[in-house]
Amino acid sequence: MRRAQYVDRSRNDDRAVGEMTFVLECPNCGPRDVYEFKYQGEVTTRPTGSPTQRELSDYVYFRANVAGVQREWWCHRTGCGQWFLAERDTRTNTVLETRIPAPGGAGPE
């Protein structure tokens, strides 16, 4: 687990100033600064069968936005380009796990 640190990029050194950024571990490339990645959002469950307009709207527009641990989609955009899942505590930006999802989806919630 890594704790978030804010690095003032206007200075020429890497002294931590506060707690805003964090390190995310790419399953292929290893630990990298979060600025190398694209956050795509929390893992959601697609409605099955013939969903109502309300169910579709909820799926597309609404998120749980939990204050705590949630599963999220990330892409290593400036590295290998791999899409992967991360479990992250949104209160502290502590990353608990990163993994490449099994073929066919993100798996059980």
Gaussian input, Z-matrix of N, CA and C with variables (Angstrom, degrees):
# hf/3-21g

backbone

0 1
 N
 C     1     B1
 C     2     B2     1     A1
 N     3     B3     2     A2     1     D1
 C     4     B4     3     A3     2     D2
 C     5     B5     4     A4     3     D3
 N     6     B6     5     A5     4     D4
 C     7     B7     6     A6     5     D5
 C     8     B8     7     A7     6     D6
 N     9     B9     8     A8     7     D7
 C    10    B10     9     A9     8     D8
 C    11    B11    10    A10     9     D9
 N    12    B12    11    A11    10    D10
 C    13    B13    12    A12    11    D11
 C    14    B14    13    A13    12    D12
 N    15    B15    14    A14    13    D13
 C    16    B16    15    A15    14    D14
 C    17    B17    16    A16    15    D15
 N    18    B18    17    A17    16    D16
 C    19    B19    18    A18    17    D17
 C    20    B20    19    A19    18    D18
 N    21    B21    20    A20    19    D19
 C    22    B22    21    A21    20    D20
 C    23    B23    22    A22    21    D21
 N    24    B24    23    A23    22    D22
 C    25    B25    24    A24    23    D23
 C    26    B26    25    A25    24    D24
 N    27    B27    26    A26    25    D25
 C    28    B28    27    A27    26    D26
 C    29    B29    28    A28    27    D27
 N    30    B30    29    A29    28    D28
 C    31    B31    30    A30    29    D29
 C    32    B32    31    A31    30    D30
 N    33    B33    32    A32    31    D31
 C    34    B34    33    A33    32    D32
 C    35    B35    34    A34    33    D33
 N    36    B36    35    A35    34    D34
 C    37    B37    36    A36    35    D35
 C    38    B38    37    A37    36    D36
 N    39    B39    38    A38    37    D37
 C    40    B40    39    A39    38    D38
 C    41    B41    40    A40    39    D39
 N    42    B42    41    A41    40    D40
 C    43    B43    42    A42    41    D41
 C    44    B44    43    A43    42    D42
 N    45    B45    44    A44    43    D43
 C    46    B46    45    A45    44    D44
 C    47    B47    46    A46    45    D45
 N    48    B48    47    A47    46    D46
 C    49    B49    48    A48    47    D47
 C    50    B50    49    A49    48    D48
 N    51    B51    50    A50    49    D49
 C    52    B52    51    A51    50    D50
 C    53    B53    52    A52    51    D51
 N    54    B54    53    A53    52    D52
 C    55    B55    54    A54    53    D53
 C    56    B56    55    A55    54    D54
 N    57    B57    56    A56    55    D55
 C    58    B58    57    A57    56    D56
 C    59    B59    58    A58    57    D57
 N    60    B60    59    A59    58    D58
 C    61    B61    60    A60    59    D59
 C    62    B62    61    A61    60    D60
 N    63    B63    62    A62    61    D61
 C    64    B64    63    A63    62    D62
 C    65    B65    64    A64    63    D63
 N    66    B66    65    A65    64    D64
 C    67    B67    66    A66    65    D65
 C    68    B68    67    A67    66    D66
 N    69    B69    68    A68    67    D67
 C    70    B70    69    A69    68    D68
 C    71    B71    70    A70    69    D69
 N    72    B72    71    A71    70    D70
 C    73    B73    72    A72    71    D71
 C    74    B74    73    A73    72    D72
 N    75    B75    74    A74    73    D73
 C    76    B76    75    A75    74    D74
 C    77    B77    76    A76    75    D75
 N    78    B78    77    A77    76    D76
 C    79    B79    78    A78    77    D77
 C    80    B80    79    A79    78    D78
 N    81    B81    80    A80    79    D79
 C    82    B82    81    A81    80    D80
 C    83    B83    82    A82    81    D81
 N    84    B84    83    A83    82    D82
 C    85    B85    84    A84    83    D83
 C    86    B86    85    A85    84    D84
 N    87    B87    86    A86    85    D85
 C    88    B88    87    A87    86    D86
 C    89    B89    88    A88    87    D87
 N    90    B90    89    A89    88    D88
 C    91    B91    90    A90    89    D89
 C    92    B92    91    A91    90    D90
 N    93    B93    92    A92    91    D91
 C    94    B94    93    A93    92    D92
 C    95    B95    94    A94    93    D93
 N    96    B96    95    A95    94    D94
 C    97    B97    96    A96    95    D95
 C    98    B98    97    A97    96    D96
 N    99    B99    98    A98    97    D97
 C   100   B100    99    A99    98    D98
 C   101   B101   100   A100    99    D99
 N   102   B102   101   A101   100   D100
 C   103   B103   102   A102   101   D101
 C   104   B104   103   A103   102   D102
 N   105   B105   104   A104   103   D103
 C   106   B106   105   A105   104   D104
 C   107   B107   106   A106   105   D105
 N   108   B108   107   A107   106   D106
 C   109   B109   108   A108   107   D107
 C   110   B110   109   A109   108   D108
 N   111   B111   110   A110   109   D109
 C   112   B112   111   A111   110   D110
 C   113   B113   112   A112   111   D111
 N   114   B114   113   A113   112   D112
 C   115   B115   114   A114   113   D113
 C   116   B116   115   A115   114   D114
 N   117   B117   116   A116   115   D115
 C   118   B118   117   A117   116   D116
 C   119   B119   118   A118   117   D117
 N   120   B120   119   A119   118   D118
 C   121   B121   120   A120   119   D119
 C   122   B122   121   A121   120   D120
 N   123   B123   122   A122   121   D121
 C   124   B124   123   A123   122   D122
 C   125   B125   124   A124   123   D123
 N   126   B126   125   A125   124   D124
 C   127   B127   126   A126   125   D125
 C   128   B128   127   A127   126   D126
 N   129   B129   128   A128   127   D127
 C   130   B130   129   A129   128   D128
 C   131   B131   130   A130   129   D129
 N   132   B132   131   A131   130   D130
 C   133   B133   132   A132   131   D131
 C   134   B134   133   A133   132   D132
 N   135   B135   134   A134   133   D133
 C   136   B136   135   A135   134   D134
 C   137   B137   136   A136   135   D135
 N   138   B138   137   A137   136   D136
 C   139   B139   138   A138   137   D137
 C   140   B140   139   A139   138   D138
 N   141   B141   140   A140   139   D139
 C   142   B142   141   A141   140   D140
 C   143   B143   142   A142   141   D141
 N   144   B144   143   A143   142   D142
 C   145   B145   144   A144   143   D143
 C   146   B146   145   A145   144   D144
 N   147   B147   146   A146   145   D145
 C   148   B148   147   A147   146   D146
 C   149   B149   148   A148   147   D147
 N   150   B150   149   A149   148   D148
 C   151   B151   150   A150   149   D149
 C   152   B152   151   A151   150   D150
 N   153   B153   152   A152   151   D151
 C   154   B154   153   A153   152   D152
 C   155   B155   154   A154   153   D153
 N   156   B156   155   A155   154   D154
 C   157   B157   156   A156   155   D155
 C   158   B158   157   A157   156   D156
 N   159   B159   158   A158   157   D157
 C   160   B160   159   A159   158   D158
 C   161   B161   160   A160   159   D159
 N   162   B162   161   A161   160   D160
 C   163   B163   162   A162   161   D161
 C   164   B164   163   A163   162   D162
 N   165   B165   164   A164   163   D163
 C   166   B166   165   A165   164   D164
 C   167   B167   166   A166   165   D165
 N   168   B168   167   A167   166   D166
 C   169   B169   168   A168   167   D167
 C   170   B170   169   A169   168   D168
 N   171   B171   170   A170   169   D169
 C   172   B172   171   A171   170   D170
 C   173   B173   172   A172   171   D171
 N   174   B174   173   A173   172   D172
 C   175   B175   174   A174   173   D173
 C   176   B176   175   A175   174   D174
 N   177   B177   176   A176   175   D175
 C   178   B178   177   A177   176   D176
 C   179   B179   178   A178   177   D177
 N   180   B180   179   A179   178   D178
 C   181   B181   180   A180   179   D179
 C   182   B182   181   A181   180   D180
 N   183   B183   182   A182   181   D181
 C   184   B184   183   A183   182   D182
 C   185   B185   184   A184   183   D183
 N   186   B186   185   A185   184   D184
 C   187   B187   186   A186   185   D185
 C   188   B188   187   A187   186   D186
 N   189   B189   188   A188   187   D187
 C   190   B190   189   A189   188   D188
 C   191   B191   190   A190   189   D189
 N   192   B192   191   A191   190   D190
 C   193   B193   192   A192   191   D191
 C   194   B194   193   A193   192   D192
 N   195   B195   194   A194   193   D193
 C   196   B196   195   A195   194   D194
 C   197   B197   196   A196   195   D195
 N   198   B198   197   A197   196   D196
 C   199   B199   198   A198   197   D197
 C   200   B200   199   A199   198   D198
 N   201   B201   200   A200   199   D199
 C   202   B202   201   A201   200   D200
 C   203   B203   202   A202   201   D201
 N   204   B204   203   A203   202   D202
 C   205   B205   204   A204   203   D203
 C   206   B206   205   A205   204   D204
 N   207   B207   206   A206   205   D205
 C   208   B208   207   A207   206   D206
 C   209   B209   208   A208   207   D207
 N   210   B210   209   A209   208   D208
 C   211   B211   210   A210   209   D209
 C   212   B212   211   A211   210   D210
 N   213   B213   212   A212   211   D211
 C   214   B214   213   A213   212   D212
 C   215   B215   214   A214   213   D213
 N   216   B216   215   A215   214   D214
 C   217   B217   216   A216   215   D215
 C   218   B218   217   A217   216   D216
 N   219   B219   218   A218   217   D217
 C   220   B220   219   A219   218   D218
 C   221   B221   220   A220   219   D219
 N   222   B222   221   A221   220   D220
 C   223   B223   222   A222   221   D221
 C   224   B224   223   A223   222   D222
 N   225   B225   224   A224   223   D223
 C   226   B226   225   A225   224   D224
 C   227   B227   226   A226   225   D225
 N   228   B228   227   A227   226   D226
 C   229   B229   228   A228   227   D227
 C   230   B230   229   A229   228   D228
 N   231   B231   230   A230   229   D229
 C   232   B232   231   A231   230   D230
 C   233   B233   232   A232   231   D231
 N   234   B234   233   A233   232   D232
 C   235   B235   234   A234   233   D233
 C   236   B236   235   A235   234   D234
 N   237   B237   236   A236   235   D235
 C   238   B238   237   A237   236   D236
 C   239   B239   238   A238   237   D237
 N   240   B240   239   A239   238   D238
 C   241   B241   240   A240   239   D239
 C   242   B242   241   A241   240   D240
 N   243   B243   242   A242   241   D241
 C   244   B244   243   A243   242   D242
 C   245   B245   244   A244   243   D243
 N   246   B246   245   A245   244   D244
 C   247   B247   246   A246   245   D245
 C   248   B248   247   A247   246   D246
 N   249   B249   248   A248   247   D247
 C   250   B250   249   A249   248   D248
 C   251   B251   250   A250   249   D249
 N   252   B252   251   A251   250   D250
 C   253   B253   252   A252   251   D251
 C   254   B254   253   A253   252   D252
 N   255   B255   254   A254   253   D253
 C   256   B256   255   A255   254   D254
 C   257   B257   256   A256   255   D255
 N   258   B258   257   A257   256   D256
 C   259   B259   258   A258   257   D257
 C   260   B260   259   A259   258   D258
 N   261   B261   260   A260   259   D259
 C   262   B262   261   A261   260   D260
 C   263   B263   262   A262   261   D261
 N   264   B264   263   A263   262   D262
 C   265   B265   264   A264   263   D263
 C   266   B266   265   A265   264   D264
 N   267   B267   266   A266   265   D265
 C   268   B268   267   A267   266   D266
 C   269   B269   268   A268   267   D267
 N   270   B270   269   A269   268   D268
 C   271   B271   270   A270   269   D269
 C   272   B272   271   A271   270   D270
 N   273   B273   272   A272   271   D271
 C   274   B274   273   A273   272   D272
 C   275   B275   274   A274   273   D273
 N   276   B276   275   A275   274   D274
 C   277   B277   276   A276   275   D275
 C   278   B278   277   A277   276   D276
 N   279   B279   278   A278   277   D277
 C   280   B280   279   A279   278   D278
 C   281   B281   280   A280   279   D279
 N   282   B282   281   A281   280   D280
 C   283   B283   282   A282   281   D281
 C   284   B284   283   A283   282   D282
 N   285   B285   284   A284   283   D283
 C   286   B286   285   A285   284   D284
 C   287   B287   286   A286   285   D285
 N   288   B288   287   A287   286   D286
 C   289   B289   288   A288   287   D287
 C   290   B290   289   A289   288   D288
 N   291   B291   290   A290   289   D289
 C   292   B292   291   A291   290   D290
 C   293   B293   292   A292   291   D291
 N   294   B294   293   A293   292   D292
 C   295   B295   294   A294   293   D293
 C   296   B296   295   A295   294   D294
 N   297   B297   296   A296   295   D295
 C   298   B298   297   A297   296   D296
 C   299   B299   298   A298   297   D297
 N   300   B300   299   A299   298   D298
 C   301   B301   300   A300   299   D299
 C   302   B302   301   A301   300   D300
 N   303   B303   302   A302   301   D301
 C   304   B304   303   A303   302   D302
 C   305   B305   304   A304   303   D303
 N   306   B306   305   A305   304   D304
 C   307   B307   306   A306   305   D305
 C   308   B308   307   A307   306   D306
 N   309   B309   308   A308   307   D307
 C   310   B310   309   A309   308   D308
 C   311   B311   310   A310   309   D309
 N   312   B312   311   A311   310   D310
 C   313   B313   312   A312   311   D311
 C   314   B314   313   A313   312   D312
 N   315   B315   314   A314   313   D313
 C   316   B316   315   A315   314   D314
 C   317   B317   316   A316   315   D315
 N   318   B318   317   A317   316   D316
 C   319   B319   318   A318   317   D317
 C   320   B320   319   A319   318   D318
 N   321   B321   320   A320   319   D319
 C   322   B322   321   A321   320   D320
 C   323   B323   322   A322   321   D321
 N   324   B324   323   A323   322   D322
 C   325   B325   324   A324   323   D323
 C   326   B326   325   A325   324   D324

   B1=1.4418
   B2=1.5206
   B3=1.3190
   B4=1.4574
   B5=1.5167
   B6=1.3018
   B7=1.4566
   B8=1.5187
   B9=1.3060
   B10=1.4550
   B11=1.5223
   B12=1.3268
   B13=1.4599
   B14=1.5206
   B15=1.3147
   B16=1.4501
   B17=1.5182
   B18=1.3004
   B19=1.4615
   B20=1.5209
   B21=1.3126
   B22=1.4669
   B23=1.5260
   B24=1.3232
   B25=1.4574
   B26=1.5391
   B27=1.3181
   B28=1.4562
   B29=1.5258
   B30=1.3376
   B31=1.4591
   B32=1.5206
   B33=1.3014
   B34=1.4623
   B35=1.5163
   B36=1.3109
   B37=1.4622
   B38=1.5292
   B39=1.3158
   B40=1.4539
   B41=1.5299
   B42=1.3015
   B43=1.4564
   B44=1.5213
   B45=1.3156
   B46=1.4631
   B47=1.5257
   B48=1.3212
   B49=1.4571
   B50=1.5215
   B51=1.3150
   B52=1.4558
   B53=1.5123
   B54=1.3173
   B55=1.4597
   B56=1.5208
   B57=1.3483
   B58=1.4542
   B59=1.5286
   B60=1.3123
   B61=1.4506
   B62=1.5248
   B63=1.3195
   B64=1.4513
   B65=1.5166
   B66=1.3127
   B67=1.4561
   B68=1.5165
   B69=1.3322
   B70=1.4548
   B71=1.5200
   B72=1.3203
   B73=1.4584
   B74=1.5239
   B75=1.3324
   B76=1.4566
   B77=1.5302
   B78=1.3420
   B79=1.4619
   B80=1.5361
   B81=1.3390
   B82=1.4680
   B83=1.5209
   B84=1.3228
   B85=1.4702
   B86=1.5262
   B87=1.3143
   B88=1.4617
   B89=1.5243
   B90=1.3313
   B91=1.4658
   B92=1.5320
   B93=1.3330
   B94=1.4640
   B95=1.5335
   B96=1.3261
   B97=1.4638
   B98=1.5233
   B99=1.3145
   B100=1.4598
   B101=1.5376
   B102=1.3340
   B103=1.4605
   B104=1.5249
   B105=1.3319
   B106=1.4618
   B107=1.5257
   B108=1.3282
   B109=1.4621
   B110=1.5235
   B111=1.3285
   B112=1.4635
   B113=1.5176
   B114=1.3228
   B115=1.4620
   B116=1.5190
   B117=1.3262
   B118=1.4594
   B119=1.5199
   B120=1.3079
   B121=1.4578
   B122=1.5126
   B123=1.3201
   B124=1.4606
   B125=1.5246
   B126=1.3125
   B127=1.4607
   B128=1.5243
   B129=1.3107
   B130=1.4580
   B131=1.5256
   B132=1.3123
   B133=1.4578
   B134=1.5198
   B135=1.3209
   B136=1.4609
   B137=1.5249
   B138=1.3529
   B139=1.4654
   B140=1.5404
   B141=1.3093
   B142=1.4662
   B143=1.5209
   B144=1.3241
   B145=1.4609
   B146=1.5156
   B147=1.3102
   B148=1.4645
   B149=1.5316
   B150=1.3314
   B151=1.4676
   B152=1.5265
   B153=1.3159
   B154=1.4599
   B155=1.5340
   B156=1.3076
   B157=1.4649
   B158=1.5285
   B159=1.3234
   B160=1.4726
   B161=1.5281
   B162=1.3439
   B163=1.4709
   B164=1.5304
   B165=1.3179
   B166=1.4626
   B167=1.5291
   B168=1.3306
   B169=1.4689
   B170=1.5235
   B171=1.3297
   B172=1.4675
   B173=1.5181
   B174=1.3296
   B175=1.4671
   B176=1.5270
   B177=1.3248
   B178=1.4654
   B179=1.5277
   B180=1.3203
   B181=1.4630
   B182=1.5231
   B183=1.3125
   B184=1.4625
   B185=1.5225
   B186=1.3135
   B187=1.4617
   B188=1.5226
   B189=1.3207
   B190=1.4706
   B191=1.5233
   B192=1.3568
   B193=1.4648
   B194=1.5279
   B195=1.3279
   B196=1.4602
   B197=1.5192
   B198=1.3170
   B199=1.4565
   B200=1.5221
   B201=1.3116
   B202=1.4557
   B203=1.5207
   B204=1.3167
   B205=1.4636
   B206=1.5220
   B207=1.3306
   B208=1.4596
   B209=1.5256
   B210=1.3451
   B211=1.4677
   B212=1.5159
   B213=1.3464
   B214=1.4619
   B215=1.5248
   B216=1.3275
   B217=1.4593
   B218=1.5183
   B219=1.3454
   B220=1.4524
   B221=1.5220
   B222=1.3371
   B223=1.4606
   B224=1.5305
   B225=1.3297
   B226=1.4679
   B227=1.5297
   B228=1.3131
   B229=1.4661
   B230=1.5240
   B231=1.3326
   B232=1.4671
   B233=1.5259
   B234=1.3129
   B235=1.4594
   B236=1.5186
   B237=1.3137
   B238=1.4616
   B239=1.5271
   B240=1.3435
   B241=1.4604
   B242=1.5261
   B243=1.3248
   B244=1.4686
   B245=1.5265
   B246=1.3471
   B247=1.4618
   B248=1.5203
   B249=1.3397
   B250=1.4583
   B251=1.5208
   B252=1.3291
   B253=1.4586
   B254=1.5222
   B255=1.3163
   B256=1.4647
   B257=1.5146
   B258=1.3162
   B259=1.4539
   B260=1.5081
   B261=1.3275
   B262=1.4685
   B263=1.5133
   B264=1.3248
   B265=1.4546
   B266=1.5264
   B267=1.3152
   B268=1.4616
   B269=1.5287
   B270=1.3234
   B271=1.4688
   B272=1.5217
   B273=1.3479
   B274=1.4574
   B275=1.5277
   B276=1.3388
   B277=1.4693
   B278=1.5251
   B279=1.3053
   B280=1.4538
   B281=1.5267
   B282=1.3317
   B283=1.4648
   B284=1.5226
   B285=1.3373
   B286=1.4604
   B287=1.5182
   B288=1.3452
   B289=1.4603
   B290=1.5266
   B291=1.3253
   B292=1.4585
   B293=1.5190
   B294=1.3388
   B295=1.4602
   B296=1.5196
   B297=1.3157
   B298=1.4554
   B299=1.5233
   B300=1.3367
   B301=1.4665
   B302=1.5278
   B303=1.2988
   B304=1.4696
   B305=1.5209
   B306=1.3265
   B307=1.4566
   B308=1.5296
   B309=1.3188
   B310=1.4560
   B311=1.5116
   B312=1.3207
   B313=1.4617
   B314=1.4978
   B315=1.3309
   B316=1.4457
   B317=1.5162
   B318=1.3209
   B319=1.4581
   B320=1.5089
   B321=1.3314
   B322=1.4660
   B323=1.5152
   B324=1.3105
   B325=1.4658
   B326=1.4915
   A1=109.37
   A2=114.88
   A3=119.84
   A4=109.10
   A5=116.19
   A6=121.69
   A7=109.26
   A8=116.08
   A9=121.69
   A10=111.10
   A11=115.82
   A12=121.10
   A13=108.63
   A14=116.13
   A15=121.68
   A16=108.15
   A17=116.80
   A18=121.43
   A19=107.53
   A20=116.53
   A21=121.66
   A22=107.88
   A23=117.28
   A24=122.12
   A25=112.51
   A26=117.91
   A27=119.71
   A28=110.99
   A29=116.51
   A30=120.68
   A31=109.02
   A32=116.47
   A33=121.13
   A34=113.83
   A35=117.96
   A36=119.78
   A37=109.16
   A38=116.10
   A39=120.95
   A40=112.20
   A41=117.07
   A42=119.02
   A43=110.23
   A44=116.14
   A45=120.85
   A46=109.37
   A47=116.72
   A48=122.13
   A49=110.73
   A50=117.48
   A51=122.60
   A52=108.37
   A53=115.79
   A54=119.22
   A55=109.60
   A56=117.33
   A57=120.86
   A58=113.11
   A59=119.37
   A60=121.89
   A61=109.28
   A62=116.95
   A63=119.25
   A64=110.03
   A65=114.62
   A66=121.57
   A67=108.07
   A68=116.03
   A69=122.42
   A70=107.23
   A71=116.88
   A72=120.12
   A73=110.13
   A74=115.91
   A75=121.16
   A76=107.53
   A77=118.83
   A78=120.37
   A79=113.00
   A80=117.89
   A81=121.38
   A82=113.14
   A83=117.51
   A84=121.91
   A85=114.46
   A86=117.92
   A87=120.66
   A88=112.04
   A89=117.52
   A90=122.60
   A91=112.30
   A92=115.36
   A93=122.06
   A94=108.88
   A95=115.53
   A96=121.25
   A97=109.12
   A98=116.88
   A99=121.65
   A100=112.72
   A101=117.22
   A102=120.08
   A103=112.88
   A104=118.33
   A105=121.68
   A106=112.40
   A107=117.13
   A108=121.80
   A109=112.31
   A110=114.83
   A111=121.52
   A112=107.88
   A113=116.26
   A114=122.45
   A115=107.87
   A116=117.72
   A117=120.48
   A118=112.65
   A119=118.64
   A120=120.28
   A121=112.44
   A122=114.07
   A123=119.04
   A124=110.70
   A125=115.58
   A126=120.97
   A127=108.27
   A128=116.53
   A129=122.07
   A130=109.57
   A131=116.23
   A132=121.82
   A133=108.82
   A134=116.24
   A135=122.29
   A136=109.85
   A137=118.02
   A138=120.22
   A139=110.48
   A140=116.31
   A141=120.90
   A142=110.84
   A143=115.03
   A144=120.37
   A145=111.73
   A146=115.33
   A147=122.15
   A148=108.19
   A149=117.38
   A150=119.95
   A151=112.62
   A152=114.93
   A153=121.02
   A154=108.81
   A155=116.48
   A156=121.39
   A157=110.50
   A158=116.13
   A159=121.48
   A160=110.76
   A161=117.06
   A162=121.04
   A163=111.06
   A164=117.44
   A165=121.18
   A166=111.17
   A167=116.15
   A168=120.10
   A169=111.04
   A170=116.43
   A171=120.24
   A172=110.62
   A173=116.74
   A174=121.57
   A175=111.88
   A176=116.53
   A177=120.99
   A178=112.55
   A179=117.62
   A180=120.13
   A181=116.90
   A182=119.24
   A183=120.24
   A184=111.89
   A185=116.06
   A186=123.16
   A187=108.96
   A188=115.41
   A189=120.09
   A190=110.75
   A191=117.42
   A192=122.60
   A193=111.37
   A194=115.56
   A195=120.97
   A196=112.12
   A197=115.26
   A198=121.40
   A199=105.49
   A200=115.59
   A201=120.81
   A202=108.96
   A203=116.47
   A204=121.76
   A205=110.56
   A206=115.65
   A207=120.23
   A208=109.68
   A209=115.40
   A210=121.20
   A211=108.52
   A212=116.13
   A213=121.51
   A214=111.11
   A215=115.56
   A216=122.55
   A217=108.84
   A218=117.07
   A219=123.93
   A220=109.23
   A221=116.57
   A222=122.36
   A223=108.04
   A224=116.21
   A225=120.57
   A226=107.69
   A227=116.45
   A228=122.81
   A229=114.39
   A230=119.39
   A231=120.02
   A232=112.02
   A233=115.84
   A234=120.58
   A235=110.26
   A236=116.05
   A237=122.01
   A238=113.61
   A239=118.74
   A240=121.75
   A241=113.72
   A242=117.85
   A243=122.89
   A244=111.52
   A245=116.04
   A246=121.51
   A247=107.43
   A248=116.90
   A249=120.00
   A250=110.09
   A251=114.81
   A252=122.44
   A253=109.41
   A254=115.42
   A255=120.67
   A256=108.28
   A257=116.15
   A258=121.58
   A259=105.97
   A260=115.80
   A261=120.82
   A262=109.67
   A263=115.90
   A264=121.17
   A265=106.77
   A266=116.79
   A267=121.41
   A268=112.77
   A269=117.74
   A270=119.96
   A271=111.81
   A272=116.71
   A273=120.64
   A274=113.22
   A275=117.09
   A276=123.67
   A277=112.34
   A278=117.63
   A279=121.75
   A280=108.31
   A281=116.16
   A282=120.83
   A283=107.81
   A284=116.34
   A285=121.37
   A286=112.23
   A287=116.70
   A288=120.43
   A289=109.42
   A290=116.26
   A291=121.91
   A292=107.15
   A293=115.96
   A294=119.74
   A295=110.13
   A296=114.71
   A297=121.34
   A298=106.82
   A299=118.77
   A300=120.11
   A301=111.59
   A302=115.44
   A303=120.94
   A304=109.04
   A305=118.13
   A306=119.93
   A307=111.00
   A308=115.72
   A309=120.07
   A310=114.55
   A311=118.78
   A312=118.41
   A313=114.25
   A314=114.12
   A315=122.22
   A316=112.66
   A317=117.54
   A318=120.66
   A319=111.70
   A320=116.28
   A321=120.14
   A322=111.11
   A323=115.15
   A324=119.93
   A325=112.38
   D1=136.64
   D2=179.49
   D3=-120.31
   D4=138.98
   D5=179.30
   D6=-91.91
   D7=144.29
   D8=-177.96
   D9=-67.54
   D10=142.93
   D11=174.12
   D12=-138.94
   D13=139.93
   D14=176.41
   D15=-96.30
   D16=126.92
   D17=177.13
   D18=-110.49
   D19=124.91
   D20=179.22
   D21=-73.73
   D22=104.02
   D23=-174.72
   D24=-76.48
   D25=-5.59
   D26=176.83
   D27=-82.15
   D28=-14.52
   D29=177.40
   D30=-94.47
   D31=163.48
   D32=-178.15
   D33=-91.00
   D34=3.67
   D35=178.64
   D36=-119.16
   D37=176.93
   D38=-177.18
   D39=-110.33
   D40=31.53
   D41=179.04
   D42=-69.80
   D43=132.73
   D44=179.37
   D45=-71.42
   D46=134.07
   D47=-178.24
   D48=-105.71
   D49=-42.66
   D50=-178.61
   D51=-148.69
   D52=-147.28
   D53=179.19
   D54=-134.40
   D55=88.14
   D56=-179.20
   D57=-126.25
   D58=-37.15
   D59=-177.82
   D60=-105.34
   D61=171.88
   D62=178.81
   D63=-154.00
   D64=168.41
   D65=178.78
   D66=-98.66
   D67=132.87
   D68=178.86
   D69=-117.29
   D70=136.70
   D71=-177.65
   D72=-96.62
   D73=113.74
   D74=174.75
   D75=-73.10
   D76=133.07
   D77=178.51
   D78=-59.91
   D79=-24.70
   D80=179.23
   D81=-94.17
   D82=-43.07
   D83=-168.50
   D84=-103.36
   D85=-13.06
   D86=-178.43
   D87=91.08
   D88=-168.15
   D89=-175.62
   D90=-64.04
   D91=133.07
   D92=178.36
   D93=-144.73
   D94=158.82
   D95=174.82
   D96=-62.92
   D97=141.54
   D98=-176.38
   D99=-60.65
   D100=-21.24
   D101=179.74
   D102=-67.93
   D103=-11.43
   D104=175.71
   D105=-82.38
   D106=-7.62
   D107=-172.85
   D108=-113.35
   D109=160.24
   D110=172.05
   D111=-114.09
   D112=125.00
   D113=175.78
   D114=-82.52
   D115=127.27
   D116=-179.00
   D117=-107.01
   D118=-11.30
   D119=176.70
   D120=122.22
   D121=173.01
   D122=-179.00
   D123=-73.63
   D124=156.21
   D125=177.98
   D126=-71.53
   D127=128.75
   D128=179.49
   D129=-122.17
   D130=166.96
   D131=178.50
   D132=-109.01
   D133=122.07
   D134=179.81
   D135=-69.54
   D136=136.12
   D137=177.31
   D138=-61.28
   D139=144.76
   D140=179.63
   D141=-104.72
   D142=167.48
   D143=177.33
   D144=67.87
   D145=-133.48
   D146=179.26
   D147=-113.37
   D148=86.91
   D149=-174.31
   D150=-69.83
   D151=153.54
   D152=176.16
   D153=-76.64
   D154=167.84
   D155=176.69
   D156=-59.88
   D157=-38.29
   D158=179.05
   D159=-63.10
   D160=-45.21
   D161=179.33
   D162=-63.40
   D163=-40.53
   D164=178.06
   D165=-65.66
   D166=-42.88
   D167=178.34
   D168=-62.59
   D169=-42.89
   D170=178.33
   D171=-61.28
   D172=-42.12
   D173=-179.21
   D174=-64.19
   D175=-42.01
   D176=-175.33
   D177=-80.00
   D178=-40.76
   D179=-168.68
   D180=-106.97
   D181=-21.69
   D182=-172.67
   D183=-111.37
   D184=139.47
   D185=179.05
   D186=-127.79
   D187=155.11
   D188=179.77
   D189=-68.15
   D190=-35.94
   D191=178.06
   D192=49.28
   D193=54.31
   D194=-175.67
   D195=-71.07
   D196=149.99
   D197=171.14
   D198=-96.71
   D199=87.58
   D200=-175.84
   D201=158.44
   D202=-153.29
   D203=-176.78
   D204=-78.30
   D205=128.84
   D206=174.37
   D207=-141.64
   D208=154.17
   D209=177.05
   D210=-91.42
   D211=135.28
   D212=-173.77
   D213=-135.48
   D214=152.92
   D215=172.82
   D216=-91.06
   D217=134.30
   D218=176.17
   D219=-135.49
   D220=153.02
   D221=175.77
   D222=-129.81
   D223=133.01
   D224=177.44
   D225=-82.72
   D226=81.24
   D227=-169.65
   D228=-69.39
   D229=-31.78
   D230=-179.76
   D231=-102.06
   D232=8.67
   D233=179.82
   D234=-120.93
   D235=-118.49
   D236=-173.35
   D237=-80.13
   D238=-12.44
   D239=179.68
   D240=80.63
   D241=6.95
   D242=-177.28
   D243=-70.98
   D244=133.41
   D245=169.58
   D246=-88.11
   D247=137.98
   D248=179.81
   D249=-152.22
   D250=170.25
   D251=178.46
   D252=-103.68
   D253=143.90
   D254=175.04
   D255=-131.47
   D256=140.68
   D257=169.10
   D258=-100.58
   D259=120.09
   D260=-174.05
   D261=-134.96
   D262=139.30
   D263=173.78
   D264=-85.26
   D265=113.49
   D266=-174.40
   D267=-70.75
   D268=-16.34
   D269=178.82
   D270=-77.62
   D271=-32.88
   D272=-174.02
   D273=-121.25
   D274=-6.50
   D275=-173.59
   D276=62.35
   D277=21.81
   D278=176.08
   D279=-75.66
   D280=123.60
   D281=179.41
   D282=-91.85
   D283=119.24
   D284=-176.88
   D285=-87.94
   D286=-33.98
   D287=-176.87
   D288=-161.78
   D289=146.82
   D290=167.99
   D291=-131.11
   D292=143.75
   D293=-179.96
   D294=-159.65
   D295=155.13
   D296=173.95
   D297=-83.63
   D298=128.56
   D299=-177.71
   D300=-68.08
   D301=153.41
   D302=175.01
   D303=-66.09
   D304=151.80
   D305=176.71
   D306=-55.37
   D307=135.85
   D308=179.31
   D309=101.25
   D310=1.16
   D311=175.07
   D312=141.53
   D313=-170.42
   D314=-175.37
   D315=-85.71
   D316=-7.99
   D317=179.01
   D318=86.58
   D319=-176.65
   D320=-177.82
   D321=-67.68
   D322=151.99
   D323=179.95
   D324=-83.12

